[in-house]
Amino acid sequence: MTTVRTRGLDGIFRPRSVAVVGASRREGSIGRQVVANLIAGGFQGPVYPVNTRAEVVLSVPAFSQVSRIPGPVDLAVLVVPPDAVLKVAEQCGKKGVKGLVVITAGFREIGGVGIQREEKLRRIAERHGMRVIGPNCMGIVNTEPEFACNASFSATPPPVGSVAMVSQSGALGEAILADAAQAGIGVAMFASVGNRVDVTAADLVAYWGDDDKVKVILLYLETVGEPQEFLQVVRAVARKKPVIAVKSGRSDAGAQAASSHTGSIAGADVAADTLLQQCGVLRVDNFRDMFSLAQALLNQPPPRGRRMAVVTNAGGPGILATDALVALGMQMAAIAPATARALRKVLPPEASVHNPIDLIASADAARYRAALRIVTRDPEVDGLVVLFVSPIMIDAAAVAQAIVDETRELQKPVLACVMGRQRGDEAHAILQRAGIPVFRYPEDAAVTLRLMARRWRWLQRRPAKTPKFRVDKAAAARLFRTHRGRGWLPGAAAEAVLQAYGVPFAPSRRVQEPGDAVAAAHKVGFPVVLKAEAADLLHKSEHRAVRTGLRSGDEVFAAAQELLTRLKPRFGDVSLQVQRHADGHREVLLGMTRDVRYGPLYAAGLGGVQVELLRDVVVRIGPLDGQDPHEMFAGLKGAALLGAFRGSPPADLDVGVEVLLRIQQLVQDFPQIQEVEVNPFILAGKDRRSVAVDARLRVETR
């Protein structure tokens, strides 16, 4: 189905004619390589080299400019100096060219004049209705026999296949194609998108999402332009076919320090990672894992659970596989008693019939065949890793064939690991031809299985309706009007705004003097917590501005006097908050920070003063649905701390879920909110009241 995003892309990937502007006769030049690739790749239409000085390029008649080409031109590949690109693009537009691939560099990536040049190119293309790949790219490839368009300067012609690939880097694009060919990955289409003046990764994902020839989509991303649009497009496509990504830039060294815990934790890579997860994109760390996962998803069904079985002829690799699977969140399947009894009948006494199932070093093809025939039928097993270390006396190829034969009809994933050289290459080839991914080490197989399982779980997920709460929006609006301007609201105002949206707080009073603090403590009820507040006092614990467990008026008076005496010289106007001690001991953080690229990022995590040290926070890009907060709490590394332990009841997580959704409703109603954080929110048991004890809120008027 053609959409605004996919309109005109056939003119780039399925052209009837191609002009190469800047075609060259010079050996080793990009302009010559593009012409050579089009011809050698079997392009079915006319190729028109454009060269102002040569009459023939690679035995093909050349033209001095695009306008002199006698027939129509669907695609023009520009390999001219940057100063000439705009003139040539205008000529292409007047010629009626449908698409441009601008290989030339010297645009936005150099700043200054390059930015202006790129904007002019965008306007020319828009005016003439041309789609543009690039500039500063490697080109495009389509291996469909009826089109066979290799409009790139790649030195590696990719094998025909059903994987489509995007690279934001031209230099890496060459390496990606070479590695894909070496890994046996067949390519349907490839695009190096460069600066993305027009066509983006999201456009290509949408285009390939409707292409039945494309079974898996691979992305190399350096940045995610238009994150919200990317989210919508890719999420829809990922439900139809797998999308795998390598996203560079995991380090966040260049990010500026943020004032709230939420802002400091939800850095650039955290935002990108959660965006990809919410889209259903499977993020991997490197291209090796990308190609392995692509092979697995092309040829194997995803596991419908986490229970894995390992069959091996060597104890060491079996233990490595077990450790890797468990460490990555998978489970070792509990072999059914009937399966164990059946295995015991066909295996020698020294063999282990418990998972991992060790057939011992003497296991030949017959033993593998007998064991696999039994294990594959066990209903407790969701997936299988078969390991084989090839000793000199065992025929590795025969073992590989036994693995293929016994798992051919299995509706569960089977991954293999062949270690050793005795006919290992032949065994590898037999398994790969049968669609069984082969790994050098068991840890790599475990990584692939985990990601396959993650895709299955994501496909089962269905969005839950987001509740709409009754709130006092008018009261919140009045508070924002009262505190006009930018920056952090005073503590009392931030709490009042959140209370207007139903966020419960522990009872408190704000005073100026120690004597008033004592009176306030008697009114809210002992024990109390005493806090100092000032305009620039954002992280109270760092300045020892909180006193807890105060049980008498004398203790409150002494603490108040000490805080005021010590903090007033540094912070000026210091006031005091007297707050009733909150029951419960599970402290969580709930918040939002608005990212300029990704929009609102919502966070839930283990809170309190150690939040940045523990960094146990799960982030989601808004809008959240009704299920997201539950998944965020479940995704914490310390999620077990929120459950029942040592006689304490579990924390009432439903309250935390509701508060996070109420914060979202507040943020949606008031887009001037840049950061809001409730930390800590004290989660009590079901029979007690959960309350917030501290909050902050930053606005920015536009």
N, C-alpha and C positions, 0 to 999 in steps of 0.2 A: 504494500500500500504506500503510495507516494504521499509524503507530508511536506511541510515547509522545510524540515530538516533534510529530507532525502531528495527534494526536488533538484533535478539537474545532475545528480551524481552518476547516472548512467552515461552522461556525456564524458565523464572522466574515466570511469572503469570499463565502460563498454562502448568505446568510440568506434565509428566506422572509418575514420581517417585521423592521422596524427601529424602535426607539424612540430619539428624540433628547431626552435629559433635559437641560433647560436651553435648549430651543428658544425663540427670541425673535422678537418682531415688529419689533424695532429694526433699522433699516437699518444695514448695516455690521457687525453683530454676528456672532460666530462661530456662535452657536446658530441664527441665521437662515440663514447661508450653508450650513450642513450640511443643513438641511431643503431649501433651494432646490436644492442639488446632487443630493440623492437624487431629487427630483421631476424636475428637468430632465434628469438622466441616464437616466431611463426605468426606474427600479426597478420590478420586476414585482409586488411584494407591497405590503402596507399599510405606510404610514409613520405613526408615532404621535408627534406632538410632545407633550412633557411640559412644562407650564408652570403654575405655581401660581396665576397671575393672569389668564391669557388663555384664552379658550374656543376660539379659532381662531388658527392660525399658517399664513400663506400659503395660506389657503382650506382648510386641513386641520383637522378637529376635534382639539382638544388635550385632554389629561387632566392632572389636578392631580398625579398621582403614578403610578409604574409599576404599582402594584398594581391600579389602577382601569382599566387597559387590558383590554378584554373578551377579546381573543384571545391566543394564545401569542406570545412575543417571542423571536426567535433572537438578535438583536444589539441592544445598547444603546450609544449614543454619549453619553458624559458630558461636558457642557459647563457644569458647575455650579462654584461657588466651591470651593476646596480643602477647606474645613472641612465641606462637605456631601457630598464624594465617598464617604466610608466609609458614611454612612447610606444613600445611594442605591445603592451597590454591594450592601449587605446586602439591600435591597428587591429588587434585580434577582436576586440569588441565590434568594430565596424565591419569586420569580415563575417561576423556571425558565429564566432567560436563559442562553443558551449561551456568549455571548462579549461582552466589553466592549471598547470603544475609549475610553480615558480621555484626552481632549484636554487637560483641566485641568492646569496647572502648579502648582508649590508642593510638590514632593515631594523626593526625594533630592537634587536639584540645588541646593536651598537649605540643605541640612544640617539639623542639630538636629531640630526638630519634623517637618520634611519627611521625614527618614529614618524616624522612628517611624511617620508616616502611611503611608509606602509599605510598610513591613513589615506593618502592619495590613491594608492593601489586599491584599497577597499572601496573607495567611492567610484572608481572607474568600473570595477567588476559589478558593483551594485547597479550602476547606470545601464550597463549593457546586459545585465542578467546572467553573467558568467559566474560559475562556481570556481573557487580557487583552493588548491592545496598548496600550502607553504605560506610565505616564502621561506628560504633557508631550510630546504628539505632535500631528501634523497630521491623522491619520486614515488610512483605507484606501480603495483603489479597486479595483474589478473591472469590466472592460469587457465581459465575456462577455454577449452579448445576452440570454440567458435569466436573467441575474441583474442586470447593469447596476447595480452598487452603488457609488455614489460617496459614501461616508460620510466625507468630508473637508471642510475649508473652503478647498480650493484654488480659486483664481479661474480656473484653466486646465483645462478638461476635456480629458484626454489622448485622442488618436486611438486607435482599436482596433488592436491589434497582437499581437505574440508575445514581447514583452520584459517580464520581471518585475523590479521595482525595489524596493530597500530603502534607506531613509535613516534614519540615527540622528538627524539634525537636522530638526526640523519646519520651521524657517525655510528651510533649504536645500531641503527637499522641494518647496516651492512653486516655487523657481527650477529645480529639476531637471525637474519636470513641464513647465514652460514651455519650457525649452531642448530637452527631448526632442521636444515638438510642433514646435518650429521646425526641428529637425534631421530631421524626418520619421520619428521613431522611434515606432512604434505600441506601446502599452502593454497588456499583458494584465492585470497586477495591480501594485499599488503599495502599499507600507506605510511609514509613518513610525513607527518603533518606540519613539522617545523613550527613557525610562529603562529599558525592558526588564524590568519587574517580573516578567513571565512569558514572553511570546513573544520570542525572540531572533532575530538574523539567521540563525543556524544552523537554527532551527526552520523559518523561511520557506524557506531554501534546500532543506531536506529536503522540504517541502511542494510546492514548485515543481518539484523534481527528478522527482516522479512525475506531473506534469501535462503531458500531451502538447501542450497549447496553448502552453506556455511553451518557447521555443527558446533564449533567452539570459537570463541572470540578471545584474543590475547591483546593486552594493553601494556605498553611501557609508558608510564606517566611521570613527568617531572612536576607538573602542577595540574590542578583540576580547575579549569576555567568554567565559569558559570555553574557553580556547585549545585544549586537547586535544580537547574534544568538537567544537569548530568544525573542527579538523583532520580528524577522522574523518568527519564528516558531509559537509563540502564536498568532500573528496577523492573520495568516492564519487560525488557528483553531478557533479563536473567531468569525470568520464569519460563522462558521458552528454550534457552540454551545456555550453557555455562559461559561465564565471563571471568577470566583470570587476569590479574594485574601484578606487575612489578611497579611499585611506586617508590621513586627515590626520594631522598630528603627526610630520613627518619629522625636525624638529629635536629634539635630545636635551639641550637646555640645562638642563632641570630635573633631569637624572639626577645622582645622587650619584657622586662619584669612587670607583672601585673599586680594590682593592689589587692585583689581578692584571691582567696585560695582557689576558687573555681577558675579564675582567669589565668592563674599561674600554672595550673595543672592541665587545662584544656589547651595545650599548645598546638602548633601547626600540624604536626604529624598525628596527634591524637584526633584532631578534627578530620584529617584526611582518612585515617584508618576507620573511624566510625562511619564516615560517609560511604566508604567502599563496603563495609559490612552491611549497612542498611540497604544498600543497592543489591545485595546478594553477590557482590564481586568477591572472588576468592583471591586474597592478597598473598603473594609469596615473596620470599626474600631475594630470590635470584632466578636467573633464566633456566638453570638446570631444573629447579623445582617446577618452574612454569611448564616446561616441555614434558616432564614426567607426569604432571597432573593432567595436562592436555591429553596425553596418550591414554591415561587411565580413564578419563571421562569419555573419550571417544569410543572406547572398546569395552568398558566394564560398567555394570550397573552400580549406582551408589549404595553403600551399606544402609540398611534401614534400621540400624541401631549401632551401638558402640561395642558389641561383644565380638572380640576377635579371637581366632584360633591361629596358632603357629605350628607348622609341621616342619621339622628339621632333621638333618642327619648329624648335627653337631651341637653339643650343649652350649658352647660359648655364644655362637651367633643367635641361638634361640633365646638365651638370656638377654642379649643386647636388644633383640626385637621386642621382648617382653617389657624391658625397662623403657624403651622408647615409646611404645604404645601407651603404657600407663602414664608416663610423664606428660604425654600430649592429650590426656583426658579420655583415652579409650579404656576399655575394660577387657581383661582376659576372660573369655567365655568359660563358664563352668561346664565342663564336658558332662553330658548326661550319663548316668550309670550304665544304660544300655550301650551307649557308644563305647565307654571304657571296656565293658565286657567283650564287645565285638573286636576291639583293637587288641585286647590281650590274646585272643585266639589266633591272630595273624602275625603278631610281632614276637620277637625273641624275648626271653625273660628279662634281659638287661634293658630293654626299651622302656620308655616312660609313656604311659597312656594318659597322663595328666598334662594339661595345657601349660607350657609348650610341649607338644608331643614329639619326643625325641626317638627317631627310628634307629639311632646309632650309626656309626661310620660305615658299617657293612651294608647299609640299605641300598638296594639296587632298584631298577625300574619296577620290578614285580612288587617289591615291598612298598614303594611309594604308591603304586596303583592300588594295592589292597587297602592301605591306610586312608588314602584320599577318598576312596569309594565309601568308606564308613563315615569319615569326618564331615564330608560335604552334606550328608543327610541329617546331621544333628540340628534340630530346630533351635538350639541355644546359640548357634554360631551365625553371626551376621556378616562376617567377612573372613578372608583367609590369607595368610602370608605363608608362602612355601619357600623354605630355604634349602639350598643344596650347595655343599662344599664338595667339589669334585675330587675324590681320591683317585689315585692312578689306576686302581683295579676296577673302577665303576664306569660304565658307559654313560657319560653325561647327556649325550643326545637322546639315548633311550629313556633316561629319567625325565628329560624335558617333554618327550612325546607322551609319556605316561601322565604327566601333569596336565597337558593339553587335553588328552582323551577323557580324563576323569572329571574335568571341570567344564567341559564344552557346553553343556546344557544348564549349568548352574546359574541361578538367578541371584547370585551374590558376588561381590567383587573378589577377584583372585589376583594377588600381586606376588611376584617371584623375586628371589634374590639368588643369583648364581655367583659363587665365590670359588676361585681356583681356575687354573688354566687348562686342565685335562679335558679337551673337547668343549671347553666352556663357551667359546665363540659360537660353535655350532648349536649348542643348547640355547644360547641367547637368541640366535636367529629363529629357531623353531618356536620358542615362546613368543617372540615379538610378532612373527607372522600370524600367530593365532590370536593376537590382540591381548596377550598377557603382558603387562608392563614388567620390565626386568630392571632390577637395581643392583648396584655394586655392593651396597651396604644396607643392612636391615633398617637403620635409622631413617634412611631416605624413603623407604617404603612406608614407614610409620607416618611420616609427614604427609605423604600423599593420601593415605587412608583417612587421616584426621580431616583433611580438607574436603575429601569426598563426603565424609559423614556430615561435615558442616553444611555442605550444599543441600543434602537431604533434609536436614533439620530446617534450613531456611525455606525450602520449598513447602514444608508442612505448615509453616507459620501463616496465620491469617490475621490481618489487622483487627483489633478490637475497638469498638466505638469509644470515643473520648467523651466522658461525661461533661455536662455543662452545669456549673455550680451557681447557686444563688449567692450573689456578692453585692457589696455596696460600692458600686463603681463611682457613684456621685461623690461619696466621701473621699475616695482615693483621688479623684480629680481635684477636689478642693484642696487637698493636702499638696498636690503637685503645683497648683496655682499659688499657694501660700509660699512655697519654697521655689520660687522662680530661679532660673539660671542653671548652670552646669555644675556637675560634681556630686559628691556624696551627700545624701540627705543626713540631717542630724539623726542620731539613734532613735529618738522618740518618734520622729516623723516616719522613718523607715518601718518601725514596728507598727505604727498606726496604719500605714498603707497595707501592709501584709495582713493585719487583723481585719481590715475592711474586706479582704478576700478570703477570710475564714481560716487563716493560719493561727493556731492557738499559741499563746505565749504564757510563760509563768508570770504570776502577778508581780508587779513591781511599781516603784515610785521613784521619781527623780527629784533630787534636792541639791542644795548648794553648800550647806554647812553640816558639820559633824552632829550637832544637836538635832537638826532636822532628820538626819539619817537614822538616829536612834528612834525618833518618833515613827518614821516610816517603817522601820523594822518591826515595831510592835503592831503596826496595822496590817502588814502583809503576812506576818507570822514567822516565828523562828523555826528552824535555822534559816539564815539568809546568806546571800552572796552579795558582796559589795564591789561595784565596778566604777572606775573612773572613766569619764567621757570627755573628749575634746575634738575639735575639728580635724586635726591631723593625727589623732590617736586611733589608727585603724586596727593594728594588731596588738591588742591589749596585753596578751601574755608576754610579748617580747619586752614590754616595759614594766612588768610586774604590777599591772594595773587592776588585778582581780584578787579579791580575798574571799575564800570560800569557808563554809562551815562555821560561820559566826553564830553563836548561840545565846549571847546576852547583849544588853545595851552597852556595857563597858567595852566588850570586844568590838562592837560596831563603831563606837566613838573613837577608840584608839586607832582602828584601821582607817577610818575616814580621815582623821587628822594626819596620819602618816602619808596617805595617798596625796592629799591636797598639798602638803608641805613639799613633797618630793617632786610632784609633776607640774605644779603651777609655773615654776621658773622656766620650764622647757616648753610647755604647751599653752601657756596663757590661761584662757578662760576654761577651767576644768570644773565639771559638775559630777555628781555622783548618782549612780543608779543602785537602788536597794531592791533586790529581787529574791522572792521566796525560793529556797532550794528545791530543785525539781527531782521528783522520784524517778527511779530508773537509772540504768548505767550504760545503756547502749547509745553512744553519741554518733549521729550521722550528719553528713553535709548534704544539703539540697540547694541547688543554685542554677544560675544561668549566666553566661557571658555571651555578648553579641559579637561574633567575629565578622570583620568587614567582608570576608570572602564567603564564609559558609552560613552566615546568619546566626540565629540563636542556637547556642550549644548548651544543652541541659546536662547537669551532673548530679550523680548520687554516689555517695561513698561513705567510708568510715570517717567520722569527723572529729572535731575537737582540735586541740593545739598541735597534734602531731600529723595533721592531714597531709601537709606537704612532705613530711618525712616518709610516711607510709605510702603515699601516692596510690592508695587503693580506691580509685574512683572510676566509675564507668560513665562515659559521655555518650549522648545521642544528639544528633542534629534534629531540630524541631521542624515541623510539629510532631509531638509525641502522640501516639495513639494510646488507648487504654491499657495495652499490654506492655508497652515499652518500660514503664517504671518497674514493673514486676521483674522483667528480664534484667534491668540494670542492677537491682539489688541481688538477684541470683548470680549475676556475673562477677560480683566482687570476689577477690581472692580470699577475703576474710568473711565470706557470707555465713560460714558456720558460727561465727561469733554472735550473729543476730538470732540464732536459734536457741533452743533450750540447752542449758548445760549447768552442771553442778547444783541442781535443785532450783535454778532460776527458770521461770517460764520464758518462752520465746518472745522476742520483741514483736510488738504489733505493727508489722510491716504495712498493713493496709492503710494505716494513718500516714506513714511516710509516702506511700504511693499517692494518696489523695493530696497531700501537701504539695508534692512536686507538680501534679496536674493543676492545682490552684495557682501555683507560681506561673505556670505556662499561660493560664487564662489571664493573669495580670499582665504578663509581658505582651500578649497578643492585643490586649485592650490599650496598652500604653507603649507604643513603639519607641518612645524616647528613653525607655529604660535600657541602659547599656550593660549593667551588671546587677544581679540581685543574689544574695546568698543568705541562707539560714544555716548557721553553724555555731554551736552545735544545736541540732534538734534532738531532744532526749526522747528516745523510744522506750516506753514502758510496756508492761504486759497488757493483755486484753482487758483486764479488770482495773487498770489504772489509767490516768490521763497523761498522754504524751504531749509535750510542749516544746516550743522553741525558747531558747534562753539568750540568743544573740542573733542579730541580723544586720545587714548593710545593704544599701541600695544606691546605685549611681545613675544619674540621668544626664542626658545631653540634648539640649534643645537645638533645633535646626532652623 
